Amino acid sequence: MFSGGSYDEVARWLHVFLTSHAKREQPRIEVMLADDDALRGRAYRARLRLGERTSDPMELDFKDVADHRGALAWCAALAARTRALARGLAGPASAGDARAR
């Protein structure tokens, strides 16, 4: 598998990864990566947004993401964390959101 990469390459991968797992819980959820100069080159801050609601931030160290994005166990843990955050943001499903699984 792959690991490493520049800050921007890893940011793109992280955005796609978080988006794909958040949308498994609620297709309307969007992922926002902070564009903060204080974090640039060392960390990422991600939030999930659903309409007007926004999740608490997830802070992820750049080196940690770059070194482990090719590790299945690490990715599984991040996916579980993301999906749990998405479920909390989405709240209980309404009848209009129900769909066959």
N, C-alpha and C positions, 0 to 999 in steps of 0.2 A: 504494500500500500504506500501511500505518499505521506510525507510530513515536511515540515519546514515551509519556506516561502517568505516573500516580502510581507510587510505589514498590510499593504493593500490587497495582495493575493489572498492572504489568510482572512482578511475582513470580508471579501467577496464570498469565500467558502463558508464562513460563519453565518453570514446573512442568509444564504441559500439553505444551509443546514437548519438553522432555527426556524425559518419560514416553513420549510417542509414539515417539520414536526409540530409546530403550533397549528398549522392549518388542518392537521389530522383531527384536531379537537374541535376547531371552529373555523370554517373556511374564510370567514371575513376578518380574521385576526391579521394584523400587519406587524412586522418587526421593524423597530427603529434602532439603528446603531448610532450612538452619540458621535457627533463630529466635534470632539473636544480636543483642542490643541494640548491640553494638559495630559491627555491620555495617549496621544499620538506616539506610536512606536513602542509603547509599553503595555497597553491594556485596551480592552473594549468594554463599553457599557451598552447593554442591550435592554430594551423594554418592549413589551408586547402592547399593542393598542387594539381595542375593539370599540369602534364608535368614539364616544367621549371618554371611555374608561382606559386607563393606562396602568400597567403592572408596575410593581417595584422593580428597580433595576437589577440586572444580573451583571456583575463585573467579572470579566475573564481576562487573565493575564495573557498577553500576546505570545510569550515563549511557551506557555503551557498549551495553548491552542495549537500553535505551530508544531510543537513536538508530538502532540497526541492525536491530531486529527485523523491519523491513519490507524489508530488503535481502536479495535472494535469495542472493547469494554469501556473505554473512556467515552466514545461516541454514544454508546447505549446509555450511559449515566447522564450525559448531557441531554440526550433526547428525552429521557424520563423526566428530568428536571424541567425542561421546556414544556412538555405536555402537561405536567402538573400545574405549572404557572398559567398555561392557557386555559385549563379547566377551571381554575380559580377565577380567572378574569371573565370567562364566559358565564359562570354561574349555572344555576339549574336550567336545563333545556326547556324551552317552551314547546307547546304542541306544534307551533309553526316551524320549529327547528328540527322536529323529530324526523328521522329518516331511517330507512332500513339499513341494517349493518350486515 
